[in-house]
Amino acid sequence: MVVIRMRLRFSGRVQGVNFRQFVRNRSVPLQIGGFVRNLPDGTVEAELEGDRRAIEELERALREEHRYAKIDRVDREELPLQGSTPPVQIR
């Protein structure tokens, strides 16, 4: 298991479609901590901390399983660990 902290910024149809709650709900079984929030420019930012594969699985689920979201772009940045514990908090 490789624990990382990753900032993901999602662009597309990601606000007003229950995107943040989906992130939170999916984070629980994957044991991912951190936070997710809407930004004023219409994007959603998530700082996620957990196993690298779990974060990749969450991103896959967002792309493939969310009924109403349409992700056009994801910007990624690896960050120093902060010790965040599950679940992901909605801000």
C-alpha positions as CSV (number, residue, x, y, z in Angstrom):
1,M,0.0,0.0,0.0
2,V,1.4,3.4,-1.0
3,V,-0.3,6.3,0.8
4,I,-0.4,9.6,-1.0
5,R,-2.2,12.9,-0.9
6,M,-3.4,14.2,-4.3
7,R,-5.1,17.4,-5.2
8,L,-7.6,16.9,-8.1
9,R,-9.3,19.7,-9.8
10,F,-12.3,18.6,-11.9
11,S,-13.6,20.7,-14.8
12,G,-16.8,20.0,-16.8
13,R,-20.3,19.5,-15.5
14,V,-19.3,18.9,-11.9
15,Q,-21.4,21.4,-9.9
16,G,-25.1,21.0,-9.2
17,V,-25.0,17.2,-9.9
18,N,-24.3,15.9,-6.4
19,F,-20.6,15.4,-7.2
20,R,-19.2,16.2,-3.8
21,Q,-21.6,13.8,-2.0
22,F,-20.7,11.1,-4.5
23,V,-17.0,11.7,-3.7
24,R,-17.8,11.4,0.1
25,N,-19.9,8.3,-0.3
26,R,-17.4,6.5,-2.4
27,S,-14.5,7.5,-0.1
28,V,-15.8,5.5,2.8
29,P,-15.3,1.9,1.6
30,L,-12.0,3.0,-0.1
31,Q,-10.7,4.5,3.2
32,I,-9.9,7.8,1.7
33,G,-9.7,11.0,3.7
34,G,-9.4,14.7,2.8
35,F,-11.9,17.2,1.5
36,V,-13.9,18.2,-1.6
37,R,-15.3,21.6,-2.4
38,N,-16.9,23.7,-5.1
39,L,-14.8,26.6,-6.5
40,P,-16.2,29.9,-7.8
41,D,-15.1,29.1,-11.4
42,G,-17.4,26.1,-11.6
43,T,-14.7,23.5,-11.0
44,V,-14.5,21.1,-8.0
45,E,-11.3,20.6,-6.0
46,A,-10.6,17.5,-4.0
47,E,-7.6,16.9,-1.7
48,L,-7.6,13.1,-1.2
49,E,-5.4,11.1,1.0
50,G,-5.2,7.3,1.0
51,D,-3.8,4.4,-0.9
52,R,-2.8,5.4,-4.5
53,R,-5.0,2.6,-6.0
54,A,-8.0,3.6,-3.9
55,I,-7.7,7.2,-5.2
56,E,-7.4,5.9,-8.8
57,E,-10.5,3.8,-8.2
58,L,-12.4,6.8,-6.9
59,E,-11.5,8.8,-9.9
60,R,-12.5,6.0,-12.2
61,A,-15.9,5.8,-10.5
62,L,-16.4,9.5,-10.9
63,R,-15.8,9.3,-14.6
64,E,-17.7,6.1,-15.3
65,E,-20.5,5.7,-12.7
66,H,-21.7,9.2,-11.9
67,R,-25.0,9.6,-13.8
68,Y,-25.0,13.4,-14.3
69,A,-21.4,14.6,-14.0
70,K,-19.3,15.0,-17.1
71,I,-15.6,15.4,-16.4
72,D,-13.8,17.2,-19.2
73,R,-10.5,17.6,-17.5
74,V,-8.7,16.6,-14.3
75,D,-5.6,18.5,-13.1
76,R,-3.5,16.5,-10.6
77,E,-0.9,17.6,-8.1
78,E,0.7,15.4,-5.5
79,L,1.0,17.0,-2.0
80,P,2.7,16.2,1.3
81,L,0.7,13.9,3.6
82,Q,-1.4,15.5,6.3
83,G,-2.8,12.5,8.1
84,S,-6.4,13.0,6.9
85,T,-8.7,10.2,8.0
86,P,-11.8,9.0,6.2
87,P,-14.3,9.9,5.1
88,V,-13.8,12.9,2.8
89,Q,-15.3,16.0,4.2
90,I,-17.6,18.3,2.1
91,R,-16.7,21.9,2.4
